[in-house]
């Protein structure tokens, strides 16, 4: 029997496919052709079925699905560390929003998103869900990098350099989506900023469009106590109750942060089939509190992981988020068995893919899915010995151990080096914006 000609075989010491849950394969290989996973077989059998143009052997590595950052503001990498040690609303009102008014334009978003893509790719992230101004520039940067992006159509009530009002934001976002909607690396979601920055009228418009186009809605929700006070004072109800009244609580909703929740709100969120983007590092840094992740998971809610923006984290590091999510859940619950390592990995991959409506394409390594793959090198002394590769991924390894990254079967990081983006050019642009923001700040 002749073997099938394919593009690539990747052979590794371990493969963690994420689906089915708990499975770890040792000395296996993945067969890839035209960007799609054709099979996962024992390494000793792969050559009997397939004849690859390229056969990559990674003898001390673990292969996982590419990590998926369920919530970020990619271009805000250019504001990394701009204002530290402040609560959310003071941070936003006194520092971030004024800086955005002064500096954010199309070039800022293009340069900042390329910087974010470089950081995320080198850290094993292959897909991110973005929420920011000038989303067409985010799309351009994402495509230049070769990674996968869920581009948010931002809506906010106040005018910026990008749009004059909520209707203008929506019109421009929809035009961007129409321009790029056939590109296989891009998907889209509506991205109303938060309940306190978008009116009932505009939230209702977003819901109508989301239902017509079958797209997710991605919104900061129950992030801070100030947000809840604002809602009670202005609408006579808490934000989740308001969104429920408007019809937005549904399987298409991704609630970001979801920290200050009652038992009834957790039950309602679960009953409505919503997803949650858990961003533990950002929540801690802004002192907003801790999301009740264990309770969310027990309610059957689909919880994925995100970094938030680099201005409030200050890293776009999904390894950090996996580790922190697992440790915080154990600390909150006082149960060592809470949120085990495999579940943390699932949250950073398949759960996030499902939230974006991409669970049938990415998020796990199974036949027929796209070959979005991250390889992590376990050969260093800090990762030896290894009794459990999943535990090592979550508790011992870091983004510095990522050696290779593929998206759609194309290699974007090779032995730790970017293959599609010019790192020196990106760093030069970052320095340009650093100098400009410093000058404006001091001037």
Secondary structure, DSSP 8 states (H G I E B T S, - for coil): ---EEEEEEEEEEEEE--SSTT--EEEEEEEEETTEEEEEEEHHHHHHHEEEEEEEEEEEEEEEE-EEEEEE-GGGGGGTTSS-S--HHHHIIIIIHHHHHHH-SHHHHHHHHHHHHHHHHHTTEEEEEE--S-HHHHHHHHHHHT-EEEEEEEE-SS--SS-SSHHHHHHHHHHHHHHHTT-TTEEEEEEE-BTTTS-HHHHHHHHHHHHHHT-EEEEEES--HHHHHHHHHHHSS-HHHHHHHHT--STTEEEEE--S--HHHHHHHHHTT-EEEE-HHHHHHTT-----HHHHHHTT-EEEE----TTSSS---HHHHHHHHHHHHHHHHT-TTSS-HHHHHHHTTHHHHHHTT-TTTSSS--TTSB--EEEEE--SGGG-S-S-HHHIIIII--GGGEEEEEETTEEEEETTEESSS-HHHHHHHHHHHHHHHHHHHH-
